[in-house]
Amino acid sequence: MPFWITSDETLMTRVQTHADESAFGELVQRWQTRLEQASYRILNDRHRSEDLVQEAFTRLFLKRAQYRKQAKFASYLWKITLNLCQDELRRRVSRNKLIDPLASLDTEQPLQSLEEGPDSEAETNEEAGVVKQAVAQLPDPVRMIVVMRHYHDMKFREIAEVLEIPEGTVKTRMTQGLALLEKQLNPLFKNQVSPDKGPPNTNSTAAYEASFK
């Protein structure tokens, strides 16, 4: 059976039972870009994100015997990757405390204001960049959930399974994240008025959810 019609779970079973390098390479090809994008949005460090995803794939192969055949491969791989992200975030907190005990009190950077202008791809890209900047400033546990939900379209129960926390906690953090984004982005979008559509709907979290697509 050609790889392109083979499920992730079947490929991982080949990796687990036969150390199949071709099957493993197909998994890397399918997942590398998605994992690097997610890690980058969580860590805001392109090179570290790439290194971390390589480490995730290395662990996947070296610890292939731990994979349970009845498990969903996506959840298993996400768990490895996000555990590494969490470890990296914890190390950063520890380093900041050693360097400057007060560093965590003033880490928020001002967001770039949006200037009025004609509808264009450049304007859309600018708005997307401002939203991404706002996401990068969210508290670590909240940002991780926002990234998984809105950039990678994961369900709340899937996020809860991957992070090994209650689904209610995931929903609470998601609500916190949207509230923080609304607070930061409202001043930037409120003066933008489109002659066709009127002012953006910044009073609804739906406006921000749409910005992630």
PETA-V22745 format. One record per helix or strand of 3 or more residues. SS is the DSSP state (A for helix, B for strand). FROM is the first residue (numbers start at 1). LEN is the number of residues. Records with the same first field share a line. If there is no record, write none. Layout:
SS: FROM-LEN ; FROM-LEN
//
This chain:
A: 3-3 ; 8-11 ; 21-23 ; 46-17 ; 64-3 ; 73-27 ; 103-3 ; 121-16 ; 140-12 ; 156-8 ; 167-23 ; 205-7
//
